[in-house]
Amino acid sequence: MLFFTRWITHFCAPVFVLLAGAGISFSSLSRDGNRAVSRFLITRGLWLIFLELTVLNFAFSFRVPYDILLLQVIWAIGWSMIAMAGLIWLPRRVLAVLAIAMILLHNTTDGLQIASPVWEFLHVMSFGNFRGMPVLLAYPLIPWVGVMAAGFCLGDVMRLEPDRRRTALLRIGSGMTMAFVVLRFLNIYGDPGPWDGSSLLSFFRATKYPPSLIYLLMTLGPSLFLLGWIDRTRVAEFHPMRVFGRVPMFYYLLHFYLVHALAVVLAGLRYGDWTLLLRMPPAITGEFPPGFPQDYGYSLGMTYLIWAAVVVALYPPCRWYMQFKQRSRAAWTGYL
């Protein structure tokens, strides 16, 4: 249960990036040509990078300077959008081939040892230092740019009439899922951490940083199949799925602050130390820092309860912001 609780979260980042690409495709229909879309993608990408460096990193530490600078999924989405500002000018078939090639072939470079910041920025999870501050680059750009470009091409599928769209999504999703099973079973390519044949958990333990071909097939395949399966589902205007889906960035930013604040309160109630999580650095390496309670943490059941409470608590502000965006004509709402 602990393994699969972590495993199910693997679906988040790939679907974020893929659907961001699909969103760009839909946006291109409502703007004045590629030039306007490119300009929006550059400004939106820079905005996301800024949010990662400031708002999100502050949410992890609640103090400045940060204990560590984390460069994660919003960082990757921002840079990928900037890349897409140029890639959308390519013919759709050329872009599709490029996206698929990046996803399929990037694992051929796993064994390369290139001591270059550019190579780390592109394809290596790395831990470094910037002016005395530790920096964890968890999301290098390859193959995330390819995933976003694939999502952009997926926009053409999403615009098909309903029955054809549903059939296409089911076929693509099931094909990718079967490809995951076959490649993982053959164990010859697609992940720097091969299946050791010992357990089911090992079979599903694919490499996320950067995302391997196995990882992307494992997550995007079932996701596309699910998207096709629920294609005919209709939900009410204020259904949680619709509300959260219409304000994803607002939810994403807010939930980090709520979770951290809640953790501070729970630690204060449990240990009588209300500054415990405000003065202790995060355990990025998985090891508790000196002076940190060795029994810190909660049961899996309590973790699920806290998760559910956070989601419920975020529904009212997200509903309010969704309605605000619908009423407002302000351009800045497109960035949040």
N, C-alpha and C positions, 0 to 999 in steps of 0.2 A: 504493500500500500504506500509506503514511503517513496519507493522508487517511482511508481506510476503517478504519484502526486506531483513529483518533480517532472516526470516525463510529459504529462499533459500540457504543462506550460510551454513545452517546446513548440507547440503549434502557434503561439502568439506572434513571434517575430516574423516567421516566413509569411504568415497570412497578412500581417501589417503591411509588409513590403509589397507583396503581390497585389493586394487590393489598392494600395497607394498608386501603383502603376495603372490599374484599371480606372481609378479615379481621375488620373491625368488624361486617360483616353476620353472619358466622358466630358471632362473640362474642356478638352480641345474642340468639342462640338459647339460650345456656348461662348467661345472667345473668338476674337478677330484674327484667325490664322495662327500659324506656328510662332510668329514673332511675339505675339501677346502671350502665348502659352509659355515660351521660353523665358520671357521676362518674369512671369509669375513664378516659374519653377526656380529661377535663380534667387529671387527675393524670399520665396517660401523656404528654400533649402538653407539659405543663410540664417533665416529666423530660427529654424529648427536646430541648427548647430549652436546658435546663441543660447537657446533654451537649454540644450544639453550641458553647455559649459557653465551656466549660471543657475537657472531655476531648478533644474533637476539635480545637479550636484549639491546644491545647498540643501535640498530635501533629504539627502542621505546623511548629512553631517550636522545640519542646523548650526553651523558656525563657519566663519571665514578667518583665515584660509582653510580650505578643505583638508581633511586627513588624507584624502586620495582623490585624484581627478579620474572619474570614470567616463569612458567614451563608449556608449552603448548603442542601442537600436535607433534612438532618435538622431544620434550623430550619423549613423549609416544611412538612414532615410534622407537626412538633409543633403549629404554629399551625393547620394544617388539621384536626388531630384536635380541637383546642379548638373550632373552628368546627363540626365535625361533632357535637359534644356538643349543639348546638342544632338542627342540621339534621335529625338522625335523628327528630325529633318530627314532621316534615312527612309528609303522605301520600306514599307511595312514588312515585306518578305525578307529583306536584308536584315532588318532589326530582329525579326523572329529567329533567323538563323544565328545571328550574333548572340542573342540571349540564350538560346539552347546550347550553343557551343560553350559559352562561359560556364553554364551550370554543369554540363556533361564533362568538360575537359579540365576544369581547374584543379582537380585532384592529381593530375599528372605532374603538377609542380610541387607537390607536398614535400618531396625529398630535397628540394633546392635549399641550399644554405647561402643566402645572400645577405651580407651585413650592410643593409641599406635602410634608412628611415622610410624611403619611398616604398620599398618592397614590404616593409612592415605595415605601412599605411594601407597598402593594397591587399595583402594576402596573409598576414601573420598576426595572430594574437600575441601581443607583446606587453611587457611590463618595463617601464622606464622611469625617467625622472626629468622634471621640468622646473628649473630654478629651485631645487630643493623639495619639490612636491612630487610624491609618487604618482605615476600616471599608468592606468590600465587601459590599453586599447583592446577592448573585447570584440569589437565589430569592425574588422578590416573590410574594405569595400568589395572585394571579389569573394563570392559571386553575388553579393547583394544587388549590385547594379544590374546584373543579368536577371535576377528575380523580378526587379521592378520593371525592366524592359519586357519581360515575359508577361507581366501583368498588364502592361500597356497594350500588348498584342491581344491579350485575353479580352480586352474591351470589345474587339470585333465579335467575339463569341457571345458576349453578354448582350449585344444589340440584335442578335438573331431573334426571330419570332419564338414564342415560349417553348413550343414542343421541340424545335430544333436545338434551342439553347440548352434545354434540359438534357436531351440525348447527348449532346456534345460534352457537357460537363460530366455526366455519368461515365462516358467512355474515356475521357481524358483522365478523370480521377481514378477509375478502376485500373486503367493501364499503368499509371504511375505507381499505384499501390502494388500491383503485381510485379512491376519492375523492381521495386524495393525488396520484395520477398525473394525474388530470383537472384538479384545481385548480392544480397546479404547472405543467402544460402551458398552461392558459389564462392564468395569470400575472396575474390581476386582483384577487385577494384571498387573504388567509390568511397572509401573511408580510411583515414590513416590509422584508425583503431579497429582492426578486423575483429569479427565475431570469433570468440575463442571456442565456440561449440559446447560450452559447459552448461549454459542455462538460457532460459527465455529472456532473462534480464539482459544478458550479454548481447543477445540478438537485437534488442531494441536500444542498446546503449550507443547511439550514433554520435558523431562529433559535431558540436554546435559552433565552435570558435576556431576558424571560420566554418560555416555550415558545409558539410560534405554533401556529395551527390546523394549518398544514402540518407542523410538527414533530411534533405529537401524532398526526396521522393516519399519518405516516411510521413512527412507532415503535410505537404501540399497535395499529395495524392488523395488521402482521405478527406481533406478539407474541400477539394473541388468536387469530390463525389457527394459529400454532404450538401454542398451548395446546390448541386443539381437535384438532390433528393428533396430538399425543402423549397425548391423553386416555386412551387404552386401555393406555398403556405402564405396566408395573409394574416397580419396581426393588427390589433387596434392601434390607434394613433399614439396612445401613451403606454404601449407595451414596453417593458424594460428593454427588450432587444432593440426596438426602434429608437427609444430615447438614447440609450448608450451609443448606439450605432451612428446617430446623427451628430454627436458631440464627442468623438473619441479622444481628441487631444485634451479637451477640457477635463474629461474623466481621468485620463492618464496622468496629467499633472496633479490634479486634486488628490488622487488616491495615494500618491507617494507621501504627501504631507499628512494626510489623515492616518496612514499606517504608522509613520514614524512618531507622530504625536501620541497615538494610541499606545505604541510600544513604550514610550517614555512614561506614560501614566501607569501602565501595567507593571513596569519595572519598579516604579516608586511605591505602588501598593504592595508589591511582593517583597521587596528588599528594604523598604523604608528609605531608599536613596533616590530622591527625585532628580538628581543630576547625573545618575549613572550613565545613561545613554547620551548625555550631552557632553560628557568629558572623555568618554572612552571611544577610541577609534573603532570603526566597523571591522568585523572579523572577515576581511576579504579572503584571506588564505584558508579560512575554515578553522583557524586556531584562535582560542580566546586570548586577548591581550592580558598582560600581567595585571592582577587586581580585579579581574572580571569574574563574577560568580561562575563557578564551574558547572553548576546545575541550571544555568540559564536556558530557557526554552520551555516549550509546552508540548503536551501530547498532540498526536495527530488529530484526534477528535476536537480538541480545543482550538487547534489551528483552523480547522474547517469552520468552526463556529465563529471565530473572529473574522475569517474571510467573508462569510455570509453576512455578518453584521456590517462590515465595511461596504459591501455591495448595496445593501438595503439603505444605508445611511447616505450613499452618494446619489441615490435615485432622485430625491427632491431637488438638489441643486442642479443636477444634469437636466431634469425636466424644465426647470426655470430657464436655464441657458438655451435649451433647444427652442423654447418659445420665443426667447429674446432674439435669437438668430433669425427666426422666421419673420419677426416683425421688423427687424433692423435692416437698413440698406447700407450700413457702414461697411466699407471695404475691409477693415481690420478683422471683422468676424471670420473672414476666409482664412485667417492665420491661426485661429483658435477654435 
